[in-house]
Amino acid sequence: MSETPTQKPAIQSLTLQSAAAIAIAVAAERLNVVLPEGAAQELARALIDLVVTLGLIGVAVGRARARTPIV
């Protein structure tokens, strides 16, 4: 069963991944760094995964703190 665009999580959006890959490629070019073919896409996926993971950790910490008394 295939997902429709509205059912697909935003994090799996090709638009988001493409925008991140373009930003990484532009930054690398400005820094005169030569990236191997496909490296910008891999870095973009890794960066998105990192941001999502850190966001989930932040939510978990916030919820844990909210359930304890404020000192």
Backbone hydrogen bonds, N-H to C=O, Kabsch-Sander energy under -0.5 kcal/mol:
donor,donor_aa,acceptor,acceptor_aa,energy
7,Q,4,T,-1.4
8,K,4,T,-1.1
12,Q,9,P,-1.6
13,S,10,A,-1.7
17,Q,13,S,-2.1
18,S,14,L,-2.7
19,A,15,T,-2.5
20,A,16,L,-2.2
21,A,17,Q,-2.5
22,I,18,S,-2.6
23,A,19,A,-2.2
24,I,20,A,-2.3
25,A,21,A,-2.5
26,V,22,I,-2.6
27,A,23,A,-2.3
28,A,24,I,-2.6
29,E,25,A,-2.2
30,R,26,V,-2.4
31,L,27,A,-1.6
32,N,29,E,-1.3
33,V,28,A,-3.3
35,L,33,V,-0.7
39,A,36,P,-2.2
42,E,38,G,-1.9
43,L,39,A,-2.8
44,A,40,A,-2.1
45,R,41,Q,-2.3
46,A,42,E,-2.4
47,L,43,L,-2.6
48,I,44,A,-2.5
49,D,45,R,-2.5
50,L,46,A,-2.3
51,V,47,L,-2.5
52,V,48,I,-2.4
53,T,49,D,-2.5
54,L,50,L,-2.8
55,G,51,V,-2.2
56,L,52,V,-2.5
57,I,53,T,-2.3
58,G,54,L,-2.4
59,V,55,G,-2.3
60,A,56,L,-2.4
61,V,57,I,-2.6
62,G,58,G,-2.5
63,R,59,V,-2.5
64,A,60,A,-2.2
65,R,61,V,-2.5
66,A,62,G,-1.8
67,R,63,R,-1.1
68,T,65,R,-0.9
